[in-house]
């Protein structure tokens, strides 16, 4: 089952489409959550939690990283010699830091200039995206930051080279693509939920004990150990998409360790499972409306035409040059991918025109790119890891009956995306073998240094409104919002000199803008 709900990675869209303030307060307090939290903290709700002030064994904090040449991975060729790779040892269960450990794959490139500030950690989203694979490609975008920071990223636990979870083989994934993700009959509904159950069982078999220890809270704790082992007094961090939620959770757990944090393409921390789906329904429809306006089409009429096309494909999948059929779900996924970047809108036009003429090849190629499928039929693990992590995070499990009652609400917002995103709220974590940890993540960090939160008014995957919600929940004087009136997922490096210079001033000089600053497109 393909999915673009939740917090799909900026890195996926950017890479695949190309192919086809102060530096912080002193450390005079203990790490941990501020008093008077309005809801249970990520630490309290995690089965893997341990007090933020618990002393860690020296076997973890004093470990020396054995940096060496990076090797090619399943997702990318070996980077240049400027990049080094190593493995960080972290506890399997953070409630038992002296117990079993797992290894996290790290990658870095040392700062290129003088006056080094420290390490700058990157998480590119997902959850499930490989930082080891993508960091070298993103280095050109952040070249100004590279002069004073070591660029560092990693594969979070349960992802790629860090005990990456593979729940299904390639043939089973391709077979599942034929299952209707917007079921219209009892038989289709039964198949949809049976497939969800089978997927969870496969994940449990593949992940074993790790299944209960890949939460965002676990990864935030990994980050702080990473900071210590890298030798940084403060955490300097650049989080994109889901990486913004991870950064917010880190700030809540370790507010006194916050240095300079950028959150770009922001997840709304106040939204629950259904709330996220509704947000994305609005976000993708808003992006589609903007695309249609750019084509001098009426958004309502253009959306109706696309919805009609999808219904035709649902009744009779389109032929493609590969011999595979383009199903409705694959077609919808193919439409989603170009909406992540305005530069890709012409690709969407061509694909839709071809589909109207009966050829699904272009939409299928876009869907394959989104689903991490190569020309040989091999699928990556990004979406599988995404599901394992997000279903451990999310406590809510909407039932099929609850979902059906809300489908009209989704469909009213978007005739194109509503049905899919509505059904997904029940299907994604249906019958999941591990209980979720919280309804919404706790990101309040009242004693942290200012954190720069960047929102893009045209963002489809993490709609703009989430940036203000994140800034507010971080706390007064902590969350500083920067708005870009642009298109696509994320803002930094997307063509706005105003955004880039503001972010660079914050990261390089520690100068935060006034809360509410707006950068015009």
C-alpha positions as CSV (number, residue, x, y, z in Angstrom):
1,X,0.0,0.0,0.0
2,X,1.6,3.2,-1.1
3,X,1.4,6.1,1.2
4,X,1.9,9.8,1.1
5,X,0.1,10.7,4.2
6,X,2.0,11.9,7.3
7,X,5.4,13.4,6.7
8,X,6.9,12.1,3.5
9,X,10.5,13.0,3.0
10,X,11.6,16.1,1.0
11,X,14.6,14.1,0.0
12,X,12.5,11.5,-1.9
13,X,10.8,14.1,-4.0
14,X,13.9,16.2,-4.8
15,X,16.2,13.3,-5.6
16,X,13.7,11.3,-7.7
17,X,12.4,14.2,-9.7
18,X,15.9,15.3,-10.6
19,X,16.5,11.8,-11.9
20,X,13.3,11.7,-14.3
21,X,19.0,34.3,17.8
22,X,21.7,33.1,20.2
23,X,23.7,29.9,20.0
24,X,22.1,28.8,23.3
25,X,22.2,29.3,27.0
26,X,24.8,27.9,29.3
27,X,24.7,24.3,30.6
28,X,23.7,25.2,34.1
29,X,20.6,23.1,34.3
30,X,19.6,19.5,34.1
31,X,18.3,18.1,30.8
32,X,14.6,17.2,30.8
33,X,11.1,18.5,30.2
34,X,9.9,21.8,31.6
35,X,7.4,21.9,34.4
36,X,3.7,22.1,33.9
37,X,3.4,20.2,30.6
38,X,-0.1,20.3,29.3
39,X,-0.1,16.7,28.0
40,X,2.0,13.6,28.6
41,X,5.5,14.0,27.4
42,X,7.2,11.9,24.8
43,X,9.4,10.5,27.5
44,X,6.5,9.6,29.8
45,X,4.5,7.9,27.0
46,X,7.4,5.9,25.6
47,X,7.8,2.2,26.6
48,X,11.5,2.8,25.9
49,X,11.9,6.0,28.0
50,X,14.5,6.6,30.6
51,X,15.0,9.8,32.5
52,X,16.9,12.4,30.6
53,X,19.2,12.8,33.6
54,X,20.0,9.1,33.9
55,X,23.8,8.6,33.7
56,X,24.8,6.6,30.7
57,X,27.5,4.0,30.8
58,X,31.0,5.0,29.6
59,X,30.8,2.2,27.0
60,X,28.3,4.5,25.2
61,X,29.4,8.0,26.0
62,X,33.2,7.4,25.7
63,X,33.0,5.3,22.6
64,X,35.4,6.4,19.8
65,X,34.0,6.4,16.3
66,X,36.1,4.6,13.7
67,X,35.7,6.9,10.7
68,X,36.6,5.5,7.3
69,X,35.8,5.6,3.6
70,X,32.2,5.2,2.9
71,X,31.1,2.3,0.8
72,X,28.3,2.1,-1.8
73,X,24.9,1.3,-0.5
74,X,21.7,-0.2,-2.0
75,X,20.5,3.4,-2.4
76,X,23.5,5.2,-3.7
77,X,27.1,5.0,-5.0
78,X,30.0,5.5,-2.7
79,X,30.6,9.3,-2.2
80,X,33.9,11.1,-2.7
81,X,36.7,10.8,-0.2
82,X,35.5,14.1,1.5
83,X,32.9,11.9,3.2
84,X,33.6,9.5,6.1
85,X,31.4,6.8,7.6
86,X,31.2,5.2,11.0
87,X,28.9,3.2,13.3
88,X,27.6,4.6,16.6
89,X,26.6,2.1,19.3
90,X,23.2,2.9,21.0
91,X,21.0,1.0,23.4
92,X,18.3,-1.2,21.9
93,X,16.1,-0.2,24.7
94,X,16.6,3.2,26.2
95,X,15.0,2.0,29.5
96,X,18.0,-0.3,29.8
97,X,21.0,1.7,28.6
98,X,23.4,-0.8,29.9
99,X,21.8,-3.7,28.0
100,X,21.9,-4.8,24.4
101,X,23.0,-2.3,21.7
102,X,22.4,-1.8,18.0
103,X,24.6,0.1,15.5
104,X,23.6,3.3,13.7
105,X,25.3,4.2,10.4
106,X,26.7,7.8,10.3
107,X,28.2,9.9,7.6
108,X,30.1,13.2,7.8
109,X,32.2,15.7,5.9
110,X,34.4,18.0,8.0
111,X,34.0,21.7,7.8
112,X,35.7,23.3,4.8
113,X,36.7,26.6,6.3
114,X,38.0,28.1,9.5
115,X,36.2,29.1,12.7
116,X,34.4,25.8,13.0
117,X,31.2,25.9,15.0
118,X,30.6,22.2,15.5
119,X,28.6,19.4,13.9
120,X,25.3,20.1,12.1
121,X,23.0,17.1,12.1
122,X,20.5,16.6,9.3
123,X,17.3,14.5,9.2
124,X,15.7,14.6,5.8
125,X,12.3,13.2,6.7
126,X,10.1,10.2,6.1
127,X,10.3,8.8,8.7
128,X,12.4,6.2,7.0
129,X,14.7,8.3,4.8
130,X,18.4,7.4,4.7
131,X,20.6,10.3,5.7
132,X,23.7,8.3,4.8
133,X,22.5,8.1,1.2
134,X,21.2,11.6,0.8
135,X,23.6,13.8,2.8
136,X,26.3,14.0,0.1
137,X,23.8,15.0,-2.6
138,X,22.4,17.8,-0.3
139,X,25.9,19.2,0.5
140,X,25.8,21.6,-2.5
141,X,22.6,23.1,-1.2
142,X,24.2,23.8,2.2
143,X,27.7,24.7,1.0
144,X,27.6,28.0,2.9
145,X,27.0,26.1,6.1
146,X,29.7,23.5,5.3
147,X,32.4,26.1,5.7
148,X,31.8,26.3,9.5
149,X,30.0,23.0,10.3
150,X,30.8,19.4,9.9
151,X,27.9,18.1,7.9
152,X,26.6,15.0,9.7
153,X,23.7,12.7,9.0
154,X,22.7,9.1,9.8
155,X,20.3,6.3,9.2
156,X,17.9,6.3,12.2
157,X,17.2,3.1,14.0
158,X,15.1,0.8,11.8
159,X,16.2,2.5,8.6
160,X,18.5,1.3,5.8
161,X,22.0,0.5,7.2
162,X,20.8,1.0,10.9
163,X,19.0,-2.3,11.3
164,X,16.7,-1.4,8.4
165,X,13.4,-3.3,8.5
166,X,12.2,-5.1,5.4
167,X,8.7,-6.4,6.0
168,X,8.1,-7.7,2.5
169,X,9.9,-9.0,-0.6
170,X,9.7,-7.3,-4.0
171,X,7.1,-9.7,-5.4
172,X,4.8,-9.3,-2.4
173,X,5.1,-5.5,-2.6
174,X,4.2,-5.4,-6.3
175,X,1.3,-7.8,-5.7
176,X,0.0,-5.5,-3.0
177,X,0.0,-2.6,-5.5
178,X,-3.0,-4.3,-7.2
179,X,-5.1,-3.9,-4.0
180,X,-7.5,-1.0,-4.1
181,X,-6.6,1.5,-1.4
182,X,-10.0,3.2,-1.9
183,X,-12.2,0.2,-1.6
184,X,-15.6,0.4,-3.2
185,X,-17.0,-3.1,-2.4
186,X,-17.0,-5.4,0.7
187,X,-14.6,-7.7,-1.1
188,X,-12.2,-4.8,-1.8
189,X,-12.5,-3.6,1.7
190,X,-11.7,-7.1,3.1
191,X,-8.6,-7.4,0.8
192,X,-7.4,-3.9,1.9
193,X,-7.5,-4.7,5.6
194,X,-6.2,-8.3,5.2
195,X,-3.2,-6.8,3.4
196,X,-2.6,-4.3,6.3
197,X,-2.7,-7.2,8.8
198,X,-0.3,-9.3,6.7
199,X,2.1,-6.3,6.4
200,X,2.2,-5.8,10.2
201,X,2.9,-9.5,10.7
202,X,5.7,-9.4,8.2
203,X,7.3,-6.4,10.0
204,X,7.0,-8.1,13.4
205,X,8.7,-11.2,12.0
206,X,11.5,-9.2,10.4
207,X,12.1,-6.7,13.2
208,X,11.8,-8.9,16.2
209,X,12.7,-7.0,19.4
210,X,13.5,-3.9,17.5
211,X,9.8,-3.4,16.5
212,X,9.1,-1.8,19.9
213,X,12.2,0.4,19.9
214,X,12.1,2.6,16.7
215,X,10.0,5.5,18.0
216,X,10.7,9.1,17.4
217,X,11.5,9.4,21.2
218,X,14.1,6.6,20.8
219,X,15.7,8.4,17.9
220,X,15.8,11.7,19.7
221,X,17.7,10.0,22.6
222,X,20.1,8.5,20.0
223,X,20.7,12.0,18.7
224,X,21.8,13.3,22.1
225,X,24.2,10.4,22.5
226,X,25.4,11.2,19.0
227,X,26.0,14.8,20.1
228,X,28.1,13.7,23.1
229,X,30.2,11.3,21.1
230,X,30.8,13.9,18.4
231,X,32.1,16.2,21.1
232,X,29.5,18.9,20.8
233,X,28.3,20.8,23.9
234,X,25.1,21.9,22.1
235,X,22.9,20.3,19.4
236,X,22.9,22.0,16.1
237,X,20.3,20.5,13.8
238,X,18.5,20.8,10.5
239,X,15.3,18.9,10.3
240,X,13.1,18.7,7.2
241,X,9.5,17.3,7.0
242,X,9.2,14.5,9.6
243,X,12.7,15.7,10.8
244,X,10.9,18.7,12.2
245,X,8.8,16.5,14.6
246,X,12.0,14.7,15.6
247,X,13.7,18.1,16.3
248,X,10.7,19.2,18.4
249,X,10.8,16.0,20.4
250,X,14.5,16.4,20.9
251,X,14.0,20.0,22.1
252,X,11.4,18.8,24.6
253,X,13.6,16.1,26.0
254,X,16.8,18.1,26.1
255,X,16.0,21.8,26.1
256,X,19.3,22.9,27.7
257,X,21.2,21.1,24.9
258,X,19.5,23.0,22.1
259,X,21.9,25.1,20.2
260,X,20.7,26.2,16.7
261,X,17.8,24.2,15.4
262,X,16.2,24.7,12.0
263,X,12.8,23.1,11.4
264,X,11.8,23.3,7.7
265,X,8.6,21.9,6.1
266,X,7.0,21.6,9.5
267,X,4.7,18.8,10.8
268,X,1.8,20.1,12.9
269,X,2.6,18.6,16.4
270,X,-1.0,19.3,17.6
271,X,-2.6,17.1,14.9
272,X,-3.5,13.5,15.7
273,X,-3.8,10.7,13.1
274,X,-7.0,12.0,11.5
275,X,-5.8,15.5,11.9
276,X,-2.7,14.8,9.9
277,X,-4.7,13.2,7.1
278,X,-7.1,16.1,6.9
279,X,-4.1,18.6,6.9
280,X,-2.5,16.7,4.0
281,X,-5.8,16.5,2.1
282,X,-6.0,20.3,2.3
283,X,-2.3,20.7,1.5
284,X,-2.2,18.5,-1.6
285,X,-5.5,19.9,-2.9
286,X,-4.1,23.4,-2.4
287,X,-1.0,22.5,-4.3
288,X,-3.1,20.9,-7.1
289,X,-5.2,24.1,-7.2
290,X,-2.1,26.2,-7.6
291,X,-0.8,23.9,-10.4
292,X,-4.2,24.1,-12.2
293,X,-4.2,27.9,-11.9
294,X,-0.7,27.9,-13.5
295,X,-2.3,26.1,-16.4
296,X,-5.1,28.7,-16.7
297,X,-7.6,26.1,-15.5
298,X,-10.4,26.5,-13.0
299,X,-9.3,24.5,-10.0
300,X,-12.7,23.0,-9.3
301,X,-13.2,21.9,-12.9
302,X,-9.6,20.7,-13.3
303,X,-9.9,18.7,-10.1
304,X,-13.2,17.2,-11.2
305,X,-11.6,16.1,-14.5
306,X,-8.7,14.4,-12.7
307,X,-11.1,12.7,-10.2
308,X,-13.1,11.4,-13.2
309,X,-9.9,10.1,-14.8
310,X,-9.0,8.3,-11.5
311,X,-12.5,6.7,-11.4
312,X,-12.0,5.4,-15.0
313,X,-8.6,3.9,-14.0
314,X,-10.2,2.4,-11.0
315,X,-12.7,0.6,-13.2
316,X,-10.1,-0.3,-15.9
317,X,-6.4,0.1,-15.1
318,X,-4.3,1.6,-17.9
319,X,-1.8,-0.2,-20.0
320,X,1.9,0.9,-19.8
321,X,5.0,0.3,-21.8
322,X,6.4,-1.9,-19.0
323,X,3.6,-4.5,-19.3
324,X,2.4,-3.6,-15.8
325,X,-1.0,-2.0,-15.3
326,X,-1.5,1.5,-13.9
327,X,-4.0,1.1,-11.0
328,X,-5.9,4.0,-9.4
329,X,-3.7,3.9,-6.4
330,X,-0.5,4.0,-8.5
331,X,-2.0,6.8,-10.6
332,X,-2.8,8.9,-7.6
333,X,0.8,8.3,-6.3
334,X,2.1,9.4,-9.6
335,X,0.1,12.7,-9.4
336,X,1.4,13.4,-5.9
337,X,5.1,13.3,-6.6
338,X,5.3,16.3,-9.0
339,X,3.4,18.4,-6.5
340,X,6.4,18.4,-4.2
341,X,8.2,20.8,-6.5
342,X,6.9,23.6,-8.8
343,X,9.7,22.8,-11.2
344,X,8.1,19.4,-11.8
345,X,4.7,20.7,-12.7
346,X,5.4,20.2,-16.5
347,X,6.1,16.6,-15.8
348,X,2.6,16.3,-14.2
349,X,1.0,17.9,-17.3
350,X,2.7,15.4,-19.6
351,X,1.8,12.4,-17.5
352,X,-1.9,13.5,-17.1
353,X,-2.2,14.1,-20.9
354,X,-0.8,10.7,-21.6
355,X,-3.1,9.0,-19.2
356,X,-6.2,10.8,-20.7
357,X,-5.1,9.3,-24.0
358,X,-5.0,5.8,-22.4
359,X,-1.2,5.4,-21.7
360,X,-0.3,5.1,-18.0
361,X,3.5,4.8,-18.5
362,X,4.4,8.3,-17.3
363,X,2.3,8.2,-14.2
364,X,3.6,4.7,-13.4
365,X,7.2,5.9,-13.7
366,X,6.4,8.7,-11.3
367,X,4.7,6.3,-8.9
368,X,7.7,3.9,-9.0
369,X,10.0,6.8,-8.2
370,X,7.9,7.7,-5.2
371,X,7.6,4.0,-4.1
372,X,11.4,3.6,-4.4
373,X,11.2,0.9,-7.1
374,X,14.0,0.6,-9.6
375,X,13.8,-0.6,-13.2
376,X,14.7,-4.2,-12.2
377,X,11.7,-4.3,-9.9
378,X,13.5,-4.0,-6.6
379,X,12.0,-1.8,-3.9
380,X,13.8,0.1,-1.2
381,X,12.9,0.0,2.4
382,X,12.0,3.6,3.0
383,X,8.2,3.2,3.0
384,X,8.5,0.0,5.1
385,X,10.6,1.7,7.8
386,X,8.2,4.7,7.7
387,X,5.3,2.5,8.6
388,X,7.1,0.7,11.4
389,X,8.2,4.0,13.0
390,X,4.9,5.9,12.6
391,X,2.7,3.1,13.8
392,X,4.9,2.8,16.9
393,X,4.5,6.5,17.5
394,X,0.8,6.7,16.9
395,X,-1.6,5.5,19.6
396,X,-4.8,6.1,17.6
397,X,-6.2,3.3,15.5
398,X,-9.4,4.5,13.7
399,X,-11.7,1.6,12.8
400,X,-13.1,1.0,9.3
401,X,-16.5,2.1,10.5
402,X,-15.2,5.3,12.0
403,X,-13.3,6.0,8.8
404,X,-16.3,5.5,6.6
405,X,-18.3,8.0,8.6
406,X,-15.6,10.6,8.0
407,X,-15.0,9.9,4.3
408,X,-17.5,12.6,3.1
409,X,-15.5,15.2,5.1
410,X,-12.3,14.1,3.3
411,X,-14.0,14.0,-0.1
412,X,-15.5,17.5,0.4
413,X,-12.0,18.9,1.0
414,X,-10.5,17.1,-2.1
415,X,-12.3,15.1,-4.8
416,X,-8.9,13.8,-5.9
417,X,-7.0,13.0,-2.6
418,X,-9.8,12.8,0.0
419,X,-10.9,9.2,-0.5
420,X,-7.4,7.8,-0.4
421,X,-6.3,9.8,2.6
422,X,-9.5,9.1,4.5
423,X,-9.2,5.3,4.1
424,X,-5.5,5.5,5.0
425,X,-6.3,6.6,8.5
426,X,-7.7,3.1,9.2
427,X,-5.5,1.0,6.9
428,X,-2.0,2.2,7.7
429,X,-1.8,0.8,11.3
430,X,-4.7,-1.6,11.1
431,X,-4.2,-4.6,13.4
432,X,-0.7,-3.4,14.2
433,X,1.2,-5.9,16.5
434,X,2.7,-3.1,18.7
435,X,0.8,-0.5,20.6
436,X,1.3,3.2,19.7
437,X,2.9,5.5,22.2
438,X,1.0,8.9,22.0
439,X,-1.8,10.7,20.3
440,X,0.3,13.8,19.5
441,X,4.0,14.3,20.3
442,X,5.1,16.7,23.0
443,X,7.4,19.4,21.7
444,X,7.2,22.0,24.4
445,X,10.7,23.3,25.3
446,X,10.2,26.4,27.5
447,X,13.8,26.7,28.6
448,X,15.4,26.1,25.2
449,X,17.3,28.6,23.0
450,X,15.3,30.1,20.1
451,X,14.4,27.6,17.4
452,X,13.8,28.7,13.8
453,X,10.6,27.3,12.3
454,X,10.2,27.7,8.5
455,X,6.8,27.4,6.8
456,X,6.0,27.4,3.1
457,X,2.5,28.6,2.1
458,X,2.4,26.2,-0.8
459,X,3.7,23.1,0.9
460,X,1.5,20.1,0.1
461,X,2.9,17.5,2.4
462,X,3.3,19.5,5.6
463,X,0.8,22.4,5.1
464,X,1.9,25.9,6.1
465,X,-0.4,26.1,9.2
466,X,1.8,23.5,11.0
467,X,4.7,26.0,11.3
468,X,2.7,28.3,13.5
469,X,1.4,25.4,15.6
470,X,5.0,24.1,16.1
471,X,6.3,27.6,17.0
472,X,3.5,28.0,19.5
473,X,3.9,24.6,21.1
474,X,7.7,25.0,21.4
475,X,6.9,27.9,23.7
476,X,6.9,31.7,23.9
477,X,10.4,33.0,23.0
478,X,11.5,29.6,21.7
479,X,9.6,29.0,18.5
480,X,10.4,31.7,15.9
481,X,8.4,31.5,12.7
482,X,9.7,32.4,9.2
483,X,7.2,32.3,6.3
484,X,8.0,31.8,2.7
485,X,5.3,32.5,0.1
486,X,6.4,29.7,-2.2
487,X,5.5,26.3,-3.7
488,X,6.8,22.8,-3.0
489,X,7.8,20.9,0.1
490,X,10.2,22.9,2.3
491,X,11.8,26.3,1.8
492,X,15.5,26.4,2.3
493,X,17.4,26.0,-1.0
494,X,14.2,26.4,-3.1
495,X,15.0,29.7,-4.7
496,X,14.4,32.3,-2.1
497,X,17.4,34.4,-1.2
498,X,15.4,35.8,1.7
499,X,14.9,32.4,3.2
500,X,18.4,31.2,2.6
501,X,20.1,34.3,4.0
502,X,17.8,34.3,7.1
503,X,18.6,30.7,7.8
504,X,22.3,31.1,7.2
505,X,22.4,34.1,9.5
506,X,20.8,32.1,12.3
507,X,23.0,29.0,11.8
508,X,26.3,30.9,11.2
509,X,25.9,33.9,13.5
510,X,23.2,32.9,15.9
511,X,21.0,35.7,14.8
512,X,17.3,34.8,14.8
513,X,14.8,36.9,12.8
514,X,11.8,38.6,14.4
515,X,9.0,36.1,14.9
516,X,6.6,36.3,12.0
517,X,9.1,37.4,9.3
518,X,7.7,36.9,5.8
519,X,9.8,36.2,2.7
520,X,7.9,36.9,-0.6
521,X,8.2,34.4,-3.4
